[in-house]
Amino acid sequence: MALQKYFIALIPPEAISERIKSIKQDIANRFGSKGALRSPAHITLHMPFEYEDSKEAKLISTLDQFRFETPFDIRLHHIDAFEPRVVFIHVDASDALMAMQKQLVQYLKMRLHLYNQAESMRGFHPHVTVAFRDLKKAAFYEIMNAYRSMEFTETFRCSSLYLLKQNAGQWIPYHESVFIPKP
């Protein structure tokens, strides 16, 4: 039985993702924090988990069956932080986003017995990480000084979620599931 690592997230459209990637790359070049480059720009809905790779088709099928009643907008704006180790782009916690994430976590718990560790520990705080893990405390304050006043505002329509799979230390968008019911 081989276990594979996955997580579930929202991924912005390519133009927004590229803009965020350039911020991550700038932080890596200027401050040496490269950890955020191991995954695409994303908003985590379900924290990383291990799942039997032989049951991957069931995982994908279950995600494809998840439904939420309506698409909604995701608004990203300004640089913020979980002091002193995580720098991120703030995501508005809209009612629709919060409801969809809660519904997804409950759905996965019931259907696949997946438990979202973050849910019980600190709740859902939507954000797009641009520096973390390998970020040194001194560099954290330098990054915040450099980026706190940066203009960043983007909005995108959300109607799908992604299963990301770990491959050689990188997180790869592996499968997209559209969660809007078909007419």
Protein Blocks (a to p, Z undefined) as FASTA:
>chain_A
ZZddddddddddfklmmmmmmmmmmmmmmnopaklmmpccdddfbdcddddfklmmmmmm
mmmmpccfbdcddddedjddddfkbccddddddfklmmmmmmmmmmmmmmnopacfklmm
nopaddddfbehjlcfklmmmmmmmmmmpccddddddfbdcddddeehiacdfbdcdfbd
cZZ
